Amino acid sequence: MNLLPLFRYIPTVTLWATIAASFLAGAANIAIVALISRRLTAGDGLSSGFVLQFALAVLVVVALDFGVKWLLLRLTAGTGYQIRTDLSRRILETPLAQLETIGAPRLLAALTDDVNTLVLALNQTPHLAMGVAILLGCFGYLTWLSPPTLLLAAVLTLPVALGQIWVRNRAQQRRAAAFAARDQLFQHYRMLTEGAKELKMHRNRRFDFLERLLLPTASNYENLSMETRNLHNLAASWTQAIYFLFILALFVLAAAWQLSGEVLTAFALVALYARTSLNGLFATLPFLSDASVAAQRLERMGMRLAQDSVPTERITIAPGLPVHLRLCQLQHTYWIENEESAFHLGPISLEMASSELIFLIGGNGSGKTTLAKLLLGLYTPESGQIEWNGQPVTEQCIDDYRQLFSVVFADFFLFDQLLGLEEMADDEEAQAYLKKLQLSHKVRMNNGILSTLDLSTGQRQRLALLTAYLEDRPVYLFDEWAAGQDPEFKELFYRQLLPELRKRGKLVIVISHDDHYYDVADRVVKLDSGQIEYDRRKG
């Protein structure tokens, strides 16, 4: 259970102050128990000295208890925010292929449930420290009263430790399985929300979704979670049994050790007090176990908490920057989902430059989108390289290289704000484009915020095109942009907007199936089965 990386999110001074205050609070609690024990065995009534000592001890305990809680708030304030921010940065730094493998439901679970699990574990740190301090104080006090008790405690600790290790290892395995079931449940919830229309339209599909997917997964998650909690309860009960055996052994051996009634009274009082702390200590262990599983899952995702994320910096690319791109023997392989075969792209060699309009064509599965993602620097090729104005594109400069491109993907995501374009959001050019795209009656902009995204698919595509135009970068790539447009806007896109971009010196790359507009292009590059079938220039 390695949770040490979590503590990098906590100020070191505050952490150690919280732990120290917790131990002091534990020691003060033991002092009160010792005072009560001595007064019970003395039998001489109350004295002013005892009242004063007891009052001071209680004052110290109350002050330390408040101090621990105050420090705990300082300790965990913003921790969830910091972890989520760190994970968000790491997700943005993670290669796209890896994110696609992880999947959106798993990423969402990491940013919500996994982070909450880690924060809950951090909240238990002071309670754990206080519980340990009280238990150590209790055993220390009992050992001071009768040194042989230390030997008895050591003998009985072995079965406690072995039982705890075995049961909690089993619990951690079940918790890991529960987390995996929860990821699947998130996937089914996504189906429920995004496929609501299709489910409503088909009763049998709706029935199968509930009975075969959602309900069994939810039940499995609940059962695994219950098994985990039961195992933790079993571990706590096992230790409680050993604890009572320890109490019984003390009384059985009291005669052999010739312990006085006063010492036995102190033993009973301290041991009973220790039991409360023991219960509190065991209550924290499930949180720590869950956090360990969450941390391991993040590490398997490639999101290790011990790593430092690279801060994001703003960058500006000159719109008129001349661009010459050269793809040199690029090759890439990926496994096809739900199949045992792999798709191989390449080797691909191409040269492209500013003021060119290039159509990338080919049948479904020919490799067009894969090549586009390699060109954009979203995928890393197994071999070959990309050169930008004569310089190789390396891992160190890949993010700078991506800033050359304005892209509208086929599965684009539309933000409700023109992020990164605030200074252009209300200028005349933006308003002119809204009018040109026949969206001015549907959408308004106020300080870079779009008034609505409740539009048809074609209208949302036009908004995505508006964003790309406002970015005004040297290279434009459109992935099947016109597929959802009516004939009027297809004509506008191919015959007017694309040539305008070329006249402005942009390199324009269009993935398209609209063969009756191929005459607009300077070049048509056709892919077939991951290879370039031809690269034809106009004329």
SEFIMAR-268245 format. One record per residue (C-alpha): residue in one letter; x, y, z. Coordinates in steps of 0.2 Angstrom, whole numbers. Example, Ala and Ser with C-alpha at 12.3 -4.5 7.8 and 13.67 -1.06 7.14 Angstrom:
! SEFIMAR-268245
site res: A, c1: 62, c2: -22, c3: 39
site res: S, c1: 68, c2: -5, c3: 36
***
This chain:
! SEFIMAR-268245
site res: M, c1: 0, c2: 0, c3: 0
site res: N, c1: 11, c2: 14, c3: -6
site res: L, c1: 2, c2: 31, c3: -3
site res: L, c1: 17, c2: 41, c3: -1
site res: P, c1: 15, c2: 51, c3: -17
site res: L, c1: -1, c2: 58, c3: -10
site res: F, c1: 8, c2: 68, c3: 2
site res: R, c1: 16, c2: 78, c3: -11
site res: Y, c1: 0, c2: 88, c3: -12
site res: I, c1: 1, c2: 93, c3: 6
site res: P, c1: 12, c2: 106, c3: 14
site res: T, c1: 26, c2: 97, c3: 23
site res: V, c1: 25, c2: 108, c3: 39
site res: T, c1: 6, c2: 107, c3: 40
site res: L, c1: 7, c2: 88, c3: 38
site res: W, c1: 20, c2: 86, c3: 52
site res: A, c1: 11, c2: 98, c3: 63
site res: T, c1: -5, c2: 88, c3: 61
site res: I, c1: 4, c2: 72, c3: 65
site res: A, c1: 13, c2: 79, c3: 80
site res: A, c1: -3, c2: 87, c3: 87
site res: S, c1: -12, c2: 70, c3: 85
site res: F, c1: 2, c2: 61, c3: 95
site res: L, c1: 1, c2: 74, c3: 108
site res: A, c1: -18, c2: 72, c3: 109
site res: G, c1: -16, c2: 54, c3: 111
site res: A, c1: -3, c2: 56, c3: 125
site res: A, c1: -15, c2: 68, c3: 134
site res: N, c1: -29, c2: 55, c3: 133
site res: I, c1: -18, c2: 42, c3: 141
site res: A, c1: -13, c2: 55, c3: 155
site res: I, c1: -32, c2: 57, c3: 159
site res: V, c1: -34, c2: 38, c3: 160
site res: A, c1: -19, c2: 36, c3: 171
site res: L, c1: -26, c2: 50, c3: 183
site res: I, c1: -43, c2: 41, c3: 184
site res: S, c1: -35, c2: 24, c3: 186
site res: R, c1: -24, c2: 31, c3: 201
site res: R, c1: -39, c2: 40, c3: 209
site res: L, c1: -50, c2: 24, c3: 208
site res: T, c1: -36, c2: 13, c3: 216
site res: A, c1: -31, c2: 26, c3: 229
site res: G, c1: -49, c2: 27, c3: 237
site res: D, c1: -45, c2: 43, c3: 247
site res: G, c1: -58, c2: 54, c3: 238
site res: L, c1: -56, c2: 70, c3: 228
site res: S, c1: -41, c2: 82, c3: 232
site res: S, c1: -38, c2: 99, c3: 225
site res: G, c1: -22, c2: 93, c3: 217
site res: F, c1: -32, c2: 79, c3: 208
site res: V, c1: -45, c2: 91, c3: 202
site res: L, c1: -32, c2: 104, c3: 196
site res: Q, c1: -22, c2: 90, c3: 187
site res: F, c1: -38, c2: 83, c3: 179
site res: A, c1: -44, c2: 100, c3: 173
site res: L, c1: -27, c2: 104, c3: 165
site res: A, c1: -27, c2: 87, c3: 156
site res: V, c1: -44, c2: 90, c3: 150
site res: L, c1: -40, c2: 107, c3: 144
site res: V, c1: -25, c2: 101, c3: 135
site res: V, c1: -35, c2: 87, c3: 127
site res: V, c1: -49, c2: 99, c3: 121
site res: A, c1: -36, c2: 111, c3: 114
site res: L, c1: -26, c2: 98, c3: 105
site res: D, c1: -42, c2: 90, c3: 98
site res: F, c1: -48, c2: 107, c3: 91
site res: G, c1: -30, c2: 110, c3: 85
site res: V, c1: -30, c2: 93, c3: 76
site res: K, c1: -47, c2: 97, c3: 67
site res: W, c1: -41, c2: 114, c3: 62
site res: L, c1: -25, c2: 108, c3: 55
site res: L, c1: -35, c2: 94, c3: 46
site res: L, c1: -45, c2: 107, c3: 37
site res: R, c1: -29, c2: 116, c3: 32
site res: L, c1: -21, c2: 99, c3: 27
site res: T, c1: -35, c2: 94, c3: 15
site res: A, c1: -41, c2: 111, c3: 9
site res: G, c1: -40, c2: 111, c3: -10
site res: T, c1: -32, c2: 94, c3: -10
site res: G, c1: -45, c2: 87, c3: -21
site res: Y, c1: -44, c2: 102, c3: -33
site res: Q, c1: -25, c2: 100, c3: -34
site res: I, c1: -26, c2: 81, c3: -38
site res: R, c1: -39, c2: 84, c3: -51
site res: T, c1: -29, c2: 99, c3: -58
site res: D, c1: -14, c2: 88, c3: -59
site res: L, c1: -23, c2: 73, c3: -67
site res: S, c1: -31, c2: 85, c3: -80
site res: R, c1: -14, c2: 91, c3: -85
site res: R, c1: -8, c2: 73, c3: -86
site res: I, c1: -23, c2: 68, c3: -97
site res: L, c1: -19, c2: 83, c3: -109
site res: E, c1: -1, c2: 77, c3: -109
site res: T, c1: -5, c2: 59, c3: -112
site res: P, c1: -3, c2: 53, c3: -130
site res: L, c1: -20, c2: 52, c3: -139
site res: A, c1: -18, c2: 33, c3: -143
site res: Q, c1: -16, c2: 30, c3: -125
site res: L, c1: -32, c2: 40, c3: -120
site res: E, c1: -42, c2: 31, c3: -133
site res: T, c1: -36, c2: 14, c3: -126
site res: I, c1: -41, c2: 20, c3: -108
site res: G, c1: -58, c2: 26, c3: -114
site res: A, c1: -69, c2: 41, c3: -108
site res: P, c1: -78, c2: 31, c3: -94
site res: R, c1: -62, c2: 26, c3: -86
site res: L, c1: -55, c2: 44, c3: -87
site res: L, c1: -71, c2: 51, c3: -79
site res: A, c1: -70, c2: 38, c3: -65
site res: A, c1: -52, c2: 43, c3: -62
site res: L, c1: -57, c2: 62, c3: -61
site res: T, c1: -72, c2: 59, c3: -49
site res: D, c1: -72, c2: 43, c3: -39
site res: D, c1: -54, c2: 39, c3: -38
site res: V, c1: -49, c2: 57, c3: -33
site res: N, c1: -63, c2: 57, c3: -20
site res: T, c1: -56, c2: 40, c3: -13
site res: L, c1: -38, c2: 48, c3: -12
site res: V, c1: -44, c2: 63, c3: -3
site res: L, c1: -54, c2: 53, c3: 10
site res: A, c1: -38, c2: 43, c3: 13
site res: L, c1: -29, c2: 59, c3: 17
site res: N, c1: -43, c2: 65, c3: 28
site res: Q, c1: -39, c2: 49, c3: 39
site res: T, c1: -21, c2: 53, c3: 42
site res: P, c1: -23, c2: 63, c3: 58
site res: H, c1: -36, c2: 50, c3: 65
site res: L, c1: -23, c2: 36, c3: 61
site res: A, c1: -9, c2: 45, c3: 70
site res: M, c1: -20, c2: 49, c3: 85
site res: G, c1: -26, c2: 31, c3: 86
site res: V, c1: -8, c2: 24, c3: 85
site res: A, c1: -3, c2: 37, c3: 98
site res: I, c1: -16, c2: 31, c3: 110
site res: L, c1: -13, c2: 13, c3: 107
site res: L, c1: 6, c2: 15, c3: 110
site res: G, c1: 2, c2: 25, c3: 125
site res: C, c1: -9, c2: 12, c3: 132
site res: F, c1: 3, c2: -2, c3: 129
site res: G, c1: 17, c2: 8, c3: 136
site res: Y, c1: 7, c2: 12, c3: 152
site res: L, c1: 3, c2: -6, c3: 154
site res: T, c1: 21, c2: -11, c3: 152
site res: W, c1: 26, c2: 2, c3: 165
site res: L, c1: 14, c2: -6, c3: 177
site res: S, c1: 19, c2: -24, c3: 173
site res: P, c1: 34, c2: -27, c3: 161
site res: P, c1: 28, c2: -45, c3: 157
site res: T, c1: 13, c2: -38, c3: 148
site res: L, c1: 25, c2: -32, c3: 134
site res: L, c1: 30, c2: -51, c3: 131
site res: L, c1: 11, c2: -56, c3: 131
site res: A, c1: 7, c2: -42, c3: 119
site res: A, c1: 21, c2: -47, c3: 108
site res: V, c1: 15, c2: -65, c3: 107
site res: L, c1: -3, c2: -61, c3: 103
site res: T, c1: 2, c2: -48, c3: 90
site res: L, c1: 8, c2: -62, c3: 78
site res: P, c1: -9, c2: -70, c3: 74
site res: V, c1: -16, c2: -52, c3: 73
site res: A, c1: -4, c2: -47, c3: 60
site res: L, c1: -5, c2: -63, c3: 50
site res: G, c1: -24, c2: -62, c3: 50
site res: Q, c1: -24, c2: -44, c3: 46
site res: I, c1: -12, c2: -46, c3: 31
site res: W, c1: -22, c2: -61, c3: 24
site res: V, c1: -39, c2: -54, c3: 25
site res: R, c1: -35, c2: -36, c3: 20
site res: N, c1: -25, c2: -43, c3: 4
site res: R, c1: -41, c2: -52, c3: 0
site res: A, c1: -51, c2: -36, c3: 3
site res: Q, c1: -40, c2: -26, c3: -8
site res: Q, c1: -42, c2: -39, c3: -22
site res: R, c1: -60, c2: -38, c3: -21
site res: R, c1: -60, c2: -19, c3: -21
site res: A, c1: -49, c2: -19, c3: -37
site res: A, c1: -63, c2: -30, c3: -45
site res: A, c1: -76, c2: -18, c3: -38
site res: F, c1: -67, c2: -3, c3: -46
site res: A, c1: -67, c2: -12, c3: -63
site res: A, c1: -85, c2: -16, c3: -62
site res: R, c1: -88, c2: 3, c3: -58
site res: D, c1: -79, c2: 7, c3: -74
site res: Q, c1: -91, c2: -4, c3: -84
site res: L, c1: -105, c2: 4, c3: -75
site res: F, c1: -99, c2: 21, c3: -80
site res: Q, c1: -99, c2: 15, c3: -98
site res: H, c1: -117, c2: 9, c3: -96
site res: Y, c1: -122, c2: 25, c3: -89
site res: R, c1: -115, c2: 34, c3: -104
site res: M, c1: -125, c2: 22, c3: -115
site res: L, c1: -141, c2: 27, c3: -105
site res: T, c1: -138, c2: 45, c3: -107
site res: E, c1: -132, c2: 46, c3: -125
site res: G, c1: -143, c2: 32, c3: -132
site res: A, c1: -159, c2: 38, c3: -123
site res: K, c1: -168, c2: 41, c3: -139
site res: E, c1: -164, c2: 24, c3: -147
site res: L, c1: -169, c2: 15, c3: -131
site res: K, c1: -185, c2: 24, c3: -130
site res: M, c1: -189, c2: 19, c3: -148
site res: H, c1: -186, c2: 1, c3: -146
site res: R, c1: -195, c2: -8, c3: -131
site res: N, c1: -185, c2: -25, c3: -133
site res: R, c1: -168, c2: -15, c3: -134
site res: R, c1: -173, c2: -5, c3: -119
site res: F, c1: -177, c2: -21, c3: -110
site res: D, c1: -161, c2: -30, c3: -115
site res: F, c1: -151, c2: -15, c3: -110
site res: L, c1: -158, c2: -15, c3: -92
site res: E, c1: -159, c2: -34, c3: -90
site res: R, c1: -143, c2: -39, c3: -98
site res: L, c1: -131, c2: -24, c3: -96
site res: L, c1: -136, c2: -10, c3: -83
site res: L, c1: -144, c2: -20, c3: -69
site res: P, c1: -131, c2: -35, c3: -69
site res: T, c1: -117, c2: -23, c3: -69
site res: A, c1: -124, c2: -12, c3: -55
site res: S, c1: -128, c2: -28, c3: -45
site res: N, c1: -110, c2: -35, c3: -48
site res: Y, c1: -103, c2: -18, c3: -42
site res: E, c1: -114, c2: -18, c3: -26
site res: N, c1: -110, c2: -36, c3: -22
site res: L, c1: -91, c2: -34, c3: -24
site res: S, c1: -91, c2: -18, c3: -13
site res: M, c1: -101, c2: -27, c3: 0
site res: E, c1: -89, c2: -42, c3: 0
site res: T, c1: -75, c2: -29, c3: 2
site res: R, c1: -83, c2: -21, c3: 17
site res: N, c1: -87, c2: -38, c3: 25
site res: L, c1: -69, c2: -43, c3: 23
site res: H, c1: -63, c2: -27, c3: 32
site res: N, c1: -76, c2: -31, c3: 46
site res: L, c1: -69, c2: -48, c3: 47
site res: A, c1: -52, c2: -41, c3: 50
site res: A, c1: -58, c2: -30, c3: 63
site res: S, c1: -68, c2: -43, c3: 72
site res: W, c1: -53, c2: -55, c3: 71
site res: T, c1: -42, c2: -42, c3: 80
site res: Q, c1: -56, c2: -39, c3: 93
site res: A, c1: -56, c2: -57, c3: 97
site res: I, c1: -37, c2: -57, c3: 100
site res: Y, c1: -39, c2: -41, c3: 110
site res: F, c1: -52, c2: -50, c3: 122
site res: L, c1: -40, c2: -65, c3: 123
site res: F, c1: -27, c2: -52, c3: 129
site res: I, c1: -38, c2: -46, c3: 142
site res: L, c1: -43, c2: -64, c3: 148
site res: A, c1: -24, c2: -69, c3: 148
site res: L, c1: -20, c2: -54, c3: 159
site res: F, c1: -33, c2: -60, c3: 172
site res: V, c1: -28, c2: -78, c3: 171
site res: L, c1: -9, c2: -74, c3: 173
site res: A, c1: -12, c2: -61, c3: 187
site res: A, c1: -10, c2: -74, c3: 200
site res: A, c1: 6, c2: -80, c3: 193
site res: W, c1: 13, c2: -63, c3: 192
site res: Q, c1: 5, c2: -58, c3: 209
site res: L, c1: -3, c2: -43, c3: 202
site res: S, c1: -12, c2: -32, c3: 215
site res: G, c1: -30, c2: -27, c3: 213
site res: E, c1: -25, c2: -9, c3: 210
site res: V, c1: -14, c2: -15, c3: 195
site res: L, c1: -28, c2: -26, c3: 188
site res: T, c1: -40, c2: -11, c3: 189
site res: A, c1: -28, c2: 0, c3: 180
site res: F, c1: -26, c2: -14, c3: 167
site res: A, c1: -45, c2: -16, c3: 164
site res: L, c1: -48, c2: 3, c3: 163
site res: V, c1: -34, c2: 6, c3: 151
site res: A, c1: -38, c2: -9, c3: 140
site res: L, c1: -56, c2: -4, c3: 139
site res: Y, c1: -51, c2: 13, c3: 134
site res: A, c1: -39, c2: 6, c3: 121
site res: R, c1: -53, c2: -4, c3: 113
site res: T, c1: -61, c2: 12, c3: 107
site res: S, c1: -46, c2: 19, c3: 99
site res: L, c1: -43, c2: 2, c3: 91
site res: N, c1: -60, c2: 2, c3: 83
site res: G, c1: -57, c2: 20, c3: 77
site res: L, c1: -40, c2: 14, c3: 70
site res: F, c1: -48, c2: 0, c3: 60
site res: A, c1: -62, c2: 12, c3: 53
site res: T, c1: -48, c2: 21, c3: 44
site res: L, c1: -40, c2: 5, c3: 36
site res: P, c1: -53, c2: 3, c3: 23
site res: F, c1: -51, c2: 21, c3: 17
site res: L, c1: -32, c2: 18, c3: 15
site res: S, c1: -35, c2: 1, c3: 6
site res: D, c1: -47, c2: 9, c3: -6
site res: A, c1: -34, c2: 23, c3: -9
site res: S, c1: -21, c2: 11, c3: -13
site res: V, c1: -31, c2: 2, c3: -26
site res: A, c1: -36, c2: 20, c3: -34
site res: A, c1: -17, c2: 25, c3: -34
site res: Q, c1: -12, c2: 8, c3: -42
site res: R, c1: -26, c2: 11, c3: -55
site res: L, c1: -20, c2: 28, c3: -59
site res: E, c1: -2, c2: 21, c3: -61
site res: R, c1: -8, c2: 8, c3: -73
site res: M, c1: -16, c2: 22, c3: -83
site res: G, c1: 1, c2: 31, c3: -84
site res: M, c1: -5, c2: 44, c3: -72
site res: R, c1: 7, c2: 42, c3: -58
site res: L, c1: 5, c2: 54, c3: -44
site res: A, c1: 24, c2: 55, c3: -41
site res: Q, c1: 27, c2: 63, c3: -57
site res: D, c1: 28, c2: 81, c3: -60
site res: S, c1: 16, c2: 88, c3: -74
site res: V, c1: 23, c2: 100, c3: -86
site res: P, c1: 14, c2: 117, c3: -85
site res: T, c1: 4, c2: 123, c3: -100
site res: E, c1: 11, c2: 138, c3: -108
site res: R, c1: 2, c2: 150, c3: -121
site res: I, c1: 10, c2: 151, c3: -138
site res: T, c1: 6, c2: 161, c3: -153
site res: I, c1: 9, c2: 156, c3: -171
site res: A, c1: 10, c2: 169, c3: -184
site res: P, c1: -5, c2: 166, c3: -196
site res: G, c1: 6, c2: 170, c3: -212
site res: L, c1: 20, c2: 159, c3: -207
site res: P, c1: 26, c2: 149, c3: -223
site res: V, c1: 25, c2: 130, c3: -219
site res: H, c1: 33, c2: 116, c3: -228
site res: L, c1: 29, c2: 99, c3: -221
site res: R, c1: 37, c2: 83, c3: -226
site res: L, c1: 32, c2: 65, c3: -221
site res: C, c1: 47, c2: 53, c3: -222
site res: Q, c1: 42, c2: 35, c3: -223
site res: L, c1: 29, c2: 36, c3: -209
site res: Q, c1: 23, c2: 19, c3: -203
site res: H, c1: 10, c2: 15, c3: -189
site res: T, c1: 1, c2: 0, c3: -183
site res: Y, c1: -14, c2: -2, c3: -172
site res: W, c1: -26, c2: -16, c3: -167
site res: I, c1: -44, c2: -16, c3: -173
site res: E, c1: -56, c2: -16, c3: -159
site res: N, c1: -65, c2: -32, c3: -156
site res: E, c1: -54, c2: -41, c3: -169
site res: E, c1: -38, c2: -50, c3: -168
site res: S, c1: -30, c2: -42, c3: -184
site res: A, c1: -20, c2: -26, c3: -185
site res: F, c1: -21, c2: -12, c3: -197
site res: H, c1: -4, c2: -6, c3: -204
site res: L, c1: -2, c2: 11, c3: -212
site res: G, c1: 13, c2: 15, c3: -223
site res: P, c1: 27, c2: 18, c3: -227
site res: I, c1: 20, c2: 35, c3: -231
site res: S, c1: 30, c2: 49, c3: -239
site res: L, c1: 22, c2: 66, c3: -244
site res: E, c1: 27, c2: 84, c3: -246
site res: M, c1: 15, c2: 98, c3: -243
site res: A, c1: 17, c2: 117, c3: -243
site res: S, c1: 8, c2: 133, c3: -240
site res: S, c1: -5, c2: 139, c3: -253
site res: E, c1: -9, c2: 121, c3: -257
site res: L, c1: -26, c2: 113, c3: -257
site res: I, c1: -25, c2: 95, c3: -255
site res: F, c1: -39, c2: 82, c3: -255
site res: L, c1: -36, c2: 66, c3: -245
site res: I, c1: -47, c2: 52, c3: -252
site res: G, c1: -50, c2: 34, c3: -251
site res: G, c1: -63, c2: 21, c3: -245
site res: N, c1: -68, c2: 18, c3: -227
site res: G, c1: -54, c2: 10, c3: -217
site res: S, c1: -41, c2: 15, c3: -230
site res: G, c1: -31, c2: 25, c3: -217
site res: K, c1: -36, c2: 43, c3: -220
site res: T, c1: -40, c2: 47, c3: -202
site res: T, c1: -25, c2: 38, c3: -195
site res: L, c1: -13, c2: 47, c3: -207
site res: A, c1: -22, c2: 64, c3: -202
site res: K, c1: -18, c2: 60, c3: -184
site res: L, c1: 0, c2: 56, c3: -188
site res: L, c1: 1, c2: 72, c3: -198
site res: L, c1: -6, c2: 82, c3: -183
site res: G, c1: 6, c2: 74, c3: -171
site res: L, c1: -8, c2: 66, c3: -161
site res: Y, c1: -1, c2: 48, c3: -165
site res: T, c1: 17, c2: 43, c3: -164
site res: P, c1: 23, c2: 33, c3: -179
site res: E, c1: 33, c2: 17, c3: -176
site res: S, c1: 46, c2: 23, c3: -189
site res: G, c1: 49, c2: 38, c3: -200
site res: Q, c1: 48, c2: 56, c3: -195
site res: I, c1: 39, c2: 72, c3: -199
site res: E, c1: 49, c2: 88, c3: -204
site res: W, c1: 43, c2: 105, c3: -202
site res: N, c1: 52, c2: 118, c3: -213
site res: G, c1: 67, c2: 107, c3: -214
site res: Q, c1: 68, c2: 103, c3: -195
site res: P, c1: 63, c2: 86, c3: -188
site res: V, c1: 47, c2: 86, c3: -176
site res: T, c1: 53, c2: 78, c3: -160
site res: E, c1: 44, c2: 74, c3: -144
site res: Q, c1: 52, c2: 90, c3: -136
site res: C, c1: 43, c2: 101, c3: -149
site res: I, c1: 28, c2: 91, c3: -154
site res: D, c1: 16, c2: 102, c3: -145
site res: D, c1: 23, c2: 118, c3: -153
site res: Y, c1: 21, c2: 109, c3: -170
site res: R, c1: 3, c2: 105, c3: -166
site res: Q, c1: 0, c2: 124, c3: -165
site res: L, c1: 2, c2: 125, c3: -183
site res: F, c1: -15, c2: 117, c3: -186
site res: S, c1: -33, c2: 122, c3: -186
site res: V, c1: -43, c2: 106, c3: -187
site res: V, c1: -62, c2: 101, c3: -188
site res: F, c1: -63, c2: 83, c3: -184
site res: A, c1: -77, c2: 71, c3: -190
site res: D, c1: -81, c2: 68, c3: -172
site res: F, c1: -77, c2: 86, c3: -166
site res: F, c1: -82, c2: 93, c3: -149
site res: L, c1: -89, c2: 110, c3: -148
site res: F, c1: -85, c2: 121, c3: -133
site res: D, c1: -98, c2: 134, c3: -128
site res: Q, c1: -84, c2: 147, c3: -126
site res: L, c1: -71, c2: 152, c3: -139
site res: L, c1: -57, c2: 147, c3: -128
site res: G, c1: -40, c2: 155, c3: -132
site res: L, c1: -49, c2: 167, c3: -144
site res: E, c1: -57, c2: 179, c3: -132
site res: E, c1: -48, c2: 194, c3: -140
site res: M, c1: -57, c2: 190, c3: -157
site res: A, c1: -74, c2: 184, c3: -150
site res: D, c1: -83, c2: 200, c3: -153
site res: D, c1: -74, c2: 208, c3: -168
site res: E, c1: -82, c2: 211, c3: -185
site res: E, c1: -74, c2: 196, c3: -193
site res: A, c1: -82, c2: 184, c3: -181
site res: Q, c1: -99, c2: 192, c3: -184
site res: A, c1: -97, c2: 192, c3: -202
site res: Y, c1: -93, c2: 173, c3: -202
site res: L, c1: -109, c2: 170, c3: -192
site res: K, c1: -119, c2: 179, c3: -205
site res: K, c1: -110, c2: 170, c3: -219
site res: L, c1: -113, c2: 153, c3: -212
site res: Q, c1: -132, c2: 158, c3: -209
site res: L, c1: -130, c2: 156, c3: -190
site res: S, c1: -132, c2: 175, c3: -184
site res: H, c1: -151, c2: 172, c3: -182
site res: K, c1: -147, c2: 157, c3: -171
site res: V, c1: -131, c2: 161, c3: -161
site res: R, c1: -125, c2: 176, c3: -153
site res: M, c1: -108, c2: 179, c3: -144
site res: N, c1: -105, c2: 189, c3: -128
site res: N, c1: -88, c2: 190, c3: -122
site res: G, c1: -83, c2: 175, c3: -131
site res: I, c1: -97, c2: 164, c3: -125
site res: L, c1: -109, c2: 156, c3: -138
site res: S, c1: -127, c2: 159, c3: -133
site res: T, c1: -132, c2: 141, c3: -138
site res: L, c1: -126, c2: 125, c3: -144
site res: D, c1: -144, c2: 118, c3: -146
site res: L, c1: -142, c2: 116, c3: -165
site res: S, c1: -143, c2: 103, c3: -179
site res: T, c1: -128, c2: 93, c3: -183
site res: G, c1: -124, c2: 103, c3: -199
site res: Q, c1: -126, c2: 120, c3: -189
site res: R, c1: -114, c2: 113, c3: -175
site res: Q, c1: -102, c2: 109, c3: -189
site res: R, c1: -103, c2: 127, c3: -195
site res: L, c1: -99, c2: 133, c3: -178
site res: A, c1: -84, c2: 122, c3: -177
site res: L, c1: -79, c2: 129, c3: -194
site res: L, c1: -81, c2: 147, c3: -187
site res: T, c1: -69, c2: 142, c3: -173
site res: A, c1: -56, c2: 136, c3: -185
site res: Y, c1: -57, c2: 151, c3: -195
site res: L, c1: -55, c2: 163, c3: -180
site res: E, c1: -39, c2: 153, c3: -175
site res: D, c1: -31, c2: 158, c3: -191
site res: R, c1: -17, c2: 146, c3: -191
site res: P, c1: -5, c2: 142, c3: -206
site res: V, c1: -12, c2: 124, c3: -209
site res: Y, c1: -31, c2: 119, c3: -210
site res: L, c1: -37, c2: 101, c3: -209
site res: F, c1: -55, c2: 96, c3: -212
site res: D, c1: -61, c2: 78, c3: -209
site res: E, c1: -77, c2: 75, c3: -218
site res: W, c1: -83, c2: 92, c3: -214
site res: A, c1: -96, c2: 93, c3: -228
site res: A, c1: -104, c2: 76, c3: -224
site res: G, c1: -118, c2: 83, c3: -214
site res: Q, c1: -121, c2: 99, c3: -224
site res: D, c1: -135, c2: 102, c3: -237
site res: P, c1: -130, c2: 105, c3: -255
site res: E, c1: -130, c2: 124, c3: -253
site res: F, c1: -117, c2: 124, c3: -239
site res: K, c1: -107, c2: 110, c3: -248
site res: E, c1: -106, c2: 122, c3: -263
site res: L, c1: -101, c2: 136, c3: -252
site res: F, c1: -87, c2: 126, c3: -243
site res: Y, c1: -79, c2: 118, c3: -258
site res: R, c1: -81, c2: 132, c3: -270
site res: Q, c1: -78, c2: 148, c3: -260
site res: L, c1: -72, c2: 145, c3: -242
site res: L, c1: -58, c2: 132, c3: -247
site res: P, c1: -51, c2: 143, c3: -261
site res: E, c1: -51, c2: 158, c3: -250
site res: L, c1: -40, c2: 149, c3: -237
site res: R, c1: -28, c2: 144, c3: -251
site res: K, c1: -27, c2: 162, c3: -257
site res: R, c1: -23, c2: 168, c3: -240
site res: G, c1: -7, c2: 157, c3: -241
site res: K, c1: -14, c2: 143, c3: -230
site res: L, c1: -10, c2: 124, c3: -232
site res: V, c1: -27, c2: 116, c3: -233
site res: I, c1: -30, c2: 97, c3: -231
site res: V, c1: -47, c2: 90, c3: -234
site res: I, c1: -53, c2: 72, c3: -231
site res: S, c1: -68, c2: 70, c3: -242
site res: H, c1: -79, c2: 58, c3: -252
site res: D, c1: -87, c2: 71, c3: -262
site res: D, c1: -79, c2: 67, c3: -279
site res: H, c1: -88, c2: 80, c3: -289
site res: Y, c1: -78, c2: 93, c3: -280
site res: Y, c1: -61, c2: 85, c3: -283
site res: D, c1: -58, c2: 98, c3: -297
site res: V, c1: -56, c2: 111, c3: -283
site res: A, c1: -40, c2: 103, c3: -277
site res: D, c1: -22, c2: 106, c3: -282
site res: R, c1: -18, c2: 88, c3: -278
site res: V, c1: -28, c2: 73, c3: -274
site res: V, c1: -20, c2: 60, c3: -263
site res: K, c1: -29, c2: 43, c3: -263
site res: L, c1: -26, c2: 30, c3: -249
site res: D, c1: -30, c2: 11, c3: -251
site res: S, c1: -26, c2: -1, c3: -237
site res: G, c1: -14, c2: 10, c3: -228
site res: Q, c1: -4, c2: 14, c3: -244
site res: I, c1: -4, c2: 29, c3: -256
site res: E, c1: -12, c2: 23, c3: -272
site res: Y, c1: -9, c2: 39, c3: -281
site res: D, c1: -4, c2: 57, c3: -279
site res: R, c1: -11, c2: 67, c3: -293
site res: R, c1: -8, c2: 86, c3: -296
site res: K, c1: -20, c2: 97, c3: -306
site res: G, c1: -16, c2: 98, c3: -324
***
